[in-house]
Amino acid sequence: MKALLGNRDFYFFLACLCLGIAFQQMIENYFGGVSIFLFLATFYTVFILRFRNRPLANMRLGTLLMICTWVLTSTFFLNNSLLFWMLNILIIPFLIVVQLVLITGKPKTIWYHWSFLAIILKTIGKSIGFTKQLFSENIRKLKRGVNEQSYQVVKKVFIGLLITAPIMFMVLILLSSADLEFRKIIINFPGKVFNFEIGDEVIRLIVILFFTFTIFSFLQVLYYKSFSLDQQIGVRRYFAWDPIIIWTLLISLNLVYLLFTIVQFRYLFNNQLETGFTYAEYARRGFFELLVVILLNLSILVIVLSLMKHQQQWKQRMTRGLLSTLVGFTGVMLISAFLRLMMYEEAYGFTFSRVLAHSFMLYVLILLVYTFLKIWLDRLSLIHFFLLSGLIYYSLLNVSNIDQMVVNENLERFEKTGKVDIHYLNSLGFTGISGLIELFEENPNVPQLRQLLRERKQVAVKDESGWWEWNWSREKAYNKLKETEF
């Protein structure tokens, strides 16, 4: 693919350059708030204008990916969960890349097969090659526009500067160390003459150019896509397990889980514990171990269902029966883990991680039900369902405002028991601050609460955030702080 720019390509490059400048300003001023939402809207506007005359494919899945991307982006100005912010900084670009490769590719692309990942990697590789080719071809074009003698002079000057730069750097360091007045002149010279810090400007320029060429090259490769990668229809089974091997594994696991289930019904489900253990201690000792075993069982189910070869009818029923039994025992462990976590929360209160664990167990329950159906219905696709349901689950987590759930549960627990951890609620950010103000209005005598809110109010009064940093949770908390007298 030629990397020389036509008129339309040049205008598109200017649009990408504007995106690069906007990206640099966004991450320098504040990587959050409404600025990310506006930047994504601008990016998709540029994409739509560029591809308006190109047919797009796989639009149903592409639309779902776009909706999830917008949902994840909304968390930056609706909520203030640091965990989701950190995850979304990585997940959002990945979803955008997957979506763009999918909708600009062939119709009915098998996106849940490993070969689709190869297509993504090949597209990224082509983008890097396009950037390299863009520089080399345009340098050759520039060379043809000047005579040979002038070109050689410019070339030699450039080589001389490359040689001079490290030597000059060392000399300046040595001379600056030898004379303090000379050091002051060197440090202050760029700021006095050009009115900017040369180091900062270089970094800004690097960020702008890197993002500009990354976006431009990637979209150019998608626009002029001249390569293809054939996908294999269906999932290749490189090997298949013999039914006797599978039966041995499943029978062994089911016997162990049968004993575990008997213990659970004797102690946990029957409200009886050994002497010396409280329910909270019992819950804390076993929850995470159970969760690991549940995920291990789910992995075994997926692997066996993927690699199981066709068998005689009675052998197939035997295998399905053992798999179904494993699903049943896994369900018992899931219920046990759920009850343990509830007991732990009753003793120690609600936290973000505990509520997140509750939601994850509900999601695993859905996966178990679907896996059970897959055991008896061959036409269902596990990987297809797992990937889509995982994306939808994560998107719903982002908009469910777990912080608010935690605050509500802790306030309700305070009304029943008089126990509350104000420092933990404060660590939840702006949502926690709103909850603390609500707690103060109902019971202002909670130890240390008044002083904590006074300190937060001082920060709110001095805050001078710009419009690009607007966040709904912060706005709500700051307004309450300013209106309330402590």
KANORDA-V382795 format. One record per helix or strand of 2 or more residues. SS is the DSSP state (a for helix, b for strand). FROM is the first residue (numbers start at 0). LEN is the number of residues. If there is no record, write none. Layout:
SS_FROM_LEN ; SS_FROM_LEN
//
This chain:
a_6_23 ; a_33_17 ; a_58_20 ; a_81_22 ; a_113_31 ; a_147_31 ; a_179_15 ; a_197_26 ; a_242_24 ; a_278_29 ; a_312_36 ; a_351_25 ; a_381_18 ; a_401_16 ; a_421_6 ; a_429_13 ; a_448_14 ; a_466_3 ; a_471_12
//
